[in-house]
Amino acid sequence: MKLYDYSCKCCGKEFQHRKPDKKFCSMICVTTDKTNRRKAVCLFCNNEFLKNSVNEQRNYCSKACSNSGTKRDRVSLKCDWCQREFEKHSGDLGKHNNFCSIPCGEAFKRGNSEMFITKCCKRCQKEYETLYRRQTEYCSVECSSPYQPGEEHIGYGKEGPTKGMKPWTFGLTKETDERIADLGNKVSQTQKEQFISGIRSNSIDNNPNWGKTVADRTPEQLENYSKGAIKRLMTAKKGAFIKGRHASTKAIKKEMYYRSSYEYKFMKLLDIDKNVSTYQYEPFYIKCNIGSRYLPDFLVYYADGTKKLIEIKCEYTKNLKTFPAKEQSAHEYAKNNNMTYEVWMLEEINTYEKQLGATLNV
């Protein structure tokens, strides 16, 4: 696949793309480039402003002008049913009948047989008007809220946590209420007993910390664990995997986004290996037999002309139910396209590191 070299018209960054006549490296530069933006005049303050793109439908320079402009275009009307005065936007005139509310429109559709009656709110004791067919007991949403306890409420005494009564934990924390603190301690103790009895377990063969405490560690080991935890927190964005960007000297795409420390280490090893001419991260999709698509991690081009698809996996992701079908589809694709497909885990990556004679602090 042929790639063209370009220089971004907005930020000046050099990039490569498979399509000719590219001017910008990203959509951010497309929207921020002032040469690609169109001038317009605000309908409220008559000041000139730049639209974000040529096709943007915006008539006001700011939100304040938009609010003021829409309020200015409102006209006063009388409701066709209750004869009350209300405001309506001039752009909505003539689209439908003029009613101040949905109940008035419903009453009009029923043949003008509805009437407004006066009721007394059960909670605040204020009088309010409503259609006589509507079975309402309260004047507003606030008065009808189920989180206000009281015998006068329509849902008082019924089953359910929100039927007319507050839950006893509403607005309370373990710092303000001893019952919630005792409940948390009870749950913690139950979990500890389950771990001791074997009902629950997080034991993994590759977990060196299982069954060990701080007393079993040397000061040097504790310091290394603290440094590693700080490094993971500083580099990770979400989840338990280390994520970030790597600037490569060999890859087709110079800057790549890795999703785990395994991928980051493998990228560094490929940059060191003299037998690797170039490589591509997440090169293409492969159709699977289960009706989904599979995106392999690396396509490596070697100096002798051979190509290899390499998938980087940890023990958890390799044991997923969908991976065997993806692996089979990748083997078939590699066989039909004169390349090989391999799945590398931490053991294969460490062996590769020893073969190159490198020592990476990853």
Secondary structure, DSSP 8 states (H G I E B T S, - for coil): ---EEEE-TTT--EEEESSSS---SSHHHHHH-GGG--EEE-TTT--EEE-SSTT-----SSHHHHHHHHHHTEEEEE-TTT--EEEEEGGGTTTS---SSHHHHHHHHTTS---EEEEE-TTT--EEEEETTS----SSTTTT-TTS--TTSTTTT-SSTTSSS--TTTT--TTT-HHHHHHHHHHHHHHHHHHHHTSS----TT-TTTT--GGGS-HHHHHHHHHHHHHHHHH--SSSS--EEEE-SSSSSSEEEESSHHHHHHHHHHHH-TTEEEEEES---EE-TTS-EE--SEEEEETTS-EEEEEE--HHHHTSTTHHHHHHHHHHHHHHTT-EEEEE-HHHHHHHHHHHT-----
